[in-house]
């Protein structure tokens, strides 16, 4: 079962059938965006594409913006799972190599969805409480913090929580900007190295005794 984007929902479905309906609505939203564009996106079109009544849709989504937010949130949750798997795949790897592995995997995963991400972000606000950036900050930040807790003998934060906050949020913003940029002037190798350096500035190796 795919990850459930709870932040974007009016209420959390409890029964399996209701969970499947929520995912069907999100899947239908992607189809509608791909076929009609975000400018023609509506709850009625999504309900019709999902094969559910408009009343059933409104049980879980307050409006079309929250459906779009759910599209992004589900993608974020799935990306978090990918990040966690890669972050734990090789415990002996240097953190810079772990970051490179994660970033290249995310690019490969999200590159095909660039038009969709660009369309959704043009409608859904990036910065507000509970918004896309807040969800990303929580998910990415948790992955980094969990990694640091597992490797306290090897790494420590430089500048404390504030440095991690700045590093994670800056990395997210730059990554999204690059991913959705229609006229790229930086290739992915340059981007990855710059992002590794950005987050790496907040983390240093613990001196060996």
C-alpha positions, 0 to 999 in steps of 0.5 A: 500500500502506498504512503498516505498523505495525511497532512492534506486530508480533512479526515484520516480514512480507517478502512482499507476501502476508504484508503484505496479511494483516497489513493484513487482520487490522488491517482486520478488527479495526476491523470487530470493534470497530465491530460487537461493541465493544472489550469483546467483542474477541478474537483469534479474532473477528479471525481469523475476520473476516479469513479467516485461521487463528488460527495465522497471526494469532499469527505477527504479533501476540502478543495482542489488545492488540497488534492494537489497538496496530497499529490506532492505529499504522497510523492514526498513520503515515497521519496522519504522511504527511498532516502531511508533505504539508501541512508542505511544501505552501507553503514561504513560509507562516508556521509558525503557518499551517502548524500550523493547516492541519495541525491542521484536516486532522487533525481532519477526518481523525480526527473520524469515527474518534472512537469507534474511537480512544476504544475502542482507547485504553481498552484500549491503554496510552498511556504506556509504552516503544513505546506510543501516546504514544511512537510519536506523539512520534517521528512528530510530533517528526520532522515538526516537526524536519524543518520546522525544519531546512528553515527554519533561516533563519526559525525557531529553538527557544526552550529547545532540545530540552527545549522541543520535547519538552514542546511536542510531547508536550503538544500530542499529549496535549491533541489526543487528550484533545479528540478522544476527549472525549465531552462537549466544552466547547471547539470546534475553532477554540479548540482549534487556536488554543490548540495553535498557541500551545502549540507556538509558545511553543517556536519563534520567528522568527530576527531579520532582519539 
